[in-house]
Amino acid sequence: MTLHGRAADAREASHLAIPVGSPILAGAHRWSDDEGVIEYGEWCLPPRMTIGYEYQP
C-alpha cells in the first residue's frame, strides 16, 4: 500500500464536497499472488477523516 498527502484535484474535490486544492490523503493498494495482481484500488480521504484497521501478524 502507498499513501501520500496532497492537494485535491477538481474531480476528487467534487466527489468529496471540498474546495479544489484542499489537503487529502490519497492511497493505492495492490493485492497479488504468484500469478499476478488480483486487485488494484485507489482512494482518497478528506481532511479530518480518521481511519484504522486491526492487524494480526
C-alpha positions in Angstrom: 0.0 0.0 0.0 1.2 3.5 -0.7 -0.1 6.7 0.9 0.6 10.4 0.4 -0.8 13.7 1.4 -1.5 16.1 -1.4 -4.0 18.7 -2.7 -7.3 17.5 -4.1 -7.8 17.9 -7.9 -11.1 19.1 -9.3 -12.6 15.5 -9.7 -11.7 14.5 -6.2 -12.8 17.8 -4.7 -16.2 17.4 -6.4 -16.8 13.9 -5.1 -15.6 14.8 -1.6 -17.6 18.1 -1.5 -14.4 20.1 -0.6 -12.7 23.0 -2.3 -10.2 22.2 -5.1 -6.7 22.3 -3.5 -7.8 21.1 -0.1 -5.5 18.6 1.6 -6.4 15.0 1.2 -4.8 11.6 1.9 -4.5 9.6 -1.3 -3.6 5.9 -1.4 -3.4 2.9 -3.6 -3.3 -0.8 -2.8 -2.3 -3.9 -4.8 -3.1 -7.4 -3.8 -1.4 -10.2 -5.7 -0.5 -13.8 -5.7 2.1 -15.9 -7.6 0.1 -15.4 -10.9 -0.1 -11.6 -10.7 -2.3 -8.8 -9.5 -5.7 -9.8 -8.1 -7.0 -6.4 -7.1 -5.8 -2.8 -7.5 -7.6 0.2 -6.0 -7.1 3.9 -5.5 -8.8 6.1 -3.0 -8.7 9.5 -1.3 -9.9 10.8 2.1 -10.8 14.4 3.0 -9.3 16.3 5.9 -10.2 15.3 9.5 -11.1 11.7 8.4 -9.8 9.1 10.9 -9.0 5.6 9.6 -7.8 2.5 11.2 -7.7 -1.3 10.9 -6.7 -4.3 13.0 -3.6 -6.1 12.2 -2.8 -9.6 13.3 0.7 -11.0 12.3 
